[in-house]
Amino acid sequence: MESIQDMISFVREHFNSDKFIPLHEPRFRGNEKKYLAETIDSTFVSSVGTFVDQFENMMQNITGAEKSVAVVNGTSSLQVALRLVGVKKDEEVITQALTFIATANAIAYNNAVPIFLDVDLDTMGLSPKAVKAFLEEYGELRENGCYNKSTGRRIAACMPMHTFGFPVHLDEMIRVCNQWKIPLVEDAAESLGSFYKGKHTGTIGLVSGFSFNGNKVVTSGGGGAIVTNDIQLGIQAKYLTTTAKKPHPYEFFHDDMGYNFRMPNLNAALACAQLESLEGFLADKRILAEKYTSFFKDSGIKFRQEIPYTKANYWLMCVELNNKTEREEFLKNTNDCGVMTRPIWNLMYRLPMYAHCQRDAQKNAAYLEERIVNIPSSAR
Ligand SMILES: *Cc1c(COP(=O)(O)O)cnc(C)c1O
């Protein structure tokens, strides 16, 4: 496989390194150390502090959303987002099987049950066509929402995930969700800096969740953000994630089962410095995506690109191999040479906890599962 060796040389040359090349490394070249030192000097390292407020404001500015709430990680942002739109025990949430485990877990943490529907081949995210087909077969509109005729349970939300930062077909998604009165929650964990028709991902659904884990576009060490244009839901998000305590100078009265999900100020300090570098990281990644595009042109290996009307953040870049055998060869050759590559996730219903969940035929998801491989994608 000559082209794999060429790719390894290409990646080494781009990153100017003959050492191990990871899939995605954080870069700290701005005010990270300064803000962290300021936080320590202030003693406000924990649950209150100015960087938490600043981080939330920056997220509002970047996404254009009315409200952002900082939380401990992306998973908790999705867990709370689902609760905010009214997901309850024994209800159902439509999502994709081709996703990272956190999407499904966030549903299960609400004691709700995922329904796994297929993805589109072009976006690799939940297919509005698949959602429409499922609802036409199983959906029943009642006064308080949409019910699944085959299980008798309410379908309380639909949560697409913008795979690797490629936005799903949001216009079509919002149309089918509105028609069936199902709230749209976006798993935008991977899509900070990705846009759909000029709107930032995570601002089209009712509520969304972002992740600031160490491998994401920007990191707070660990962290997440709940984002919404609904100010009341935003206020509720802050309340629930900070133990649902009634404001009082000294009394402890909590009137709901809240969570201790607030982002520590120390992490928010790191996040603020990272967000200042976001534009630079995105520009850097776009340069690499363009270089990969011309490198893989006519190579027999397809480099996945953003589709019309969207701007992807190119968080984790990926190639599509022709079949499983070629995929295995690609994975083995690159990893053996110290250039990290990784196959896309196992479909959620292959995992023991989600094996029993309702799903459709998963034609596209199964196709992509056998072919998609992530390749080094760090900002330089
Ligand atoms: C990273 C990620 C999350 C969760 O993020 P954490 O911050 O690691 O909890 C959720 N969904 C998807 C699709 C992700 O990639």
The ligand as a Gaussian input file, in Angstrom:
#p B3LYP/6-31G(d) Opt

LIG

0 1
 C      -17.041000      14.279000      23.683000
 C      -18.448000      13.939000      23.446000
 C      -19.439000      14.037000      24.453000
 C      -19.214000      14.261000      25.893000
 O      -18.213000      14.954000      26.300000
 P      -17.416000      14.795000      27.685000
 O      -17.004000      16.183000      27.922000
 O      -16.296000      13.854000      27.408000
 O      -18.368000      14.296000      28.718000
 C      -20.749000      13.813000      24.096000
 N      -21.111000      13.488000      22.861000
 C      -20.196000      13.350000      21.882000
 C      -20.664000      12.987000      20.534000
 C      -18.843000      13.561000      22.142000
 O      -17.959000      13.402000      21.160000

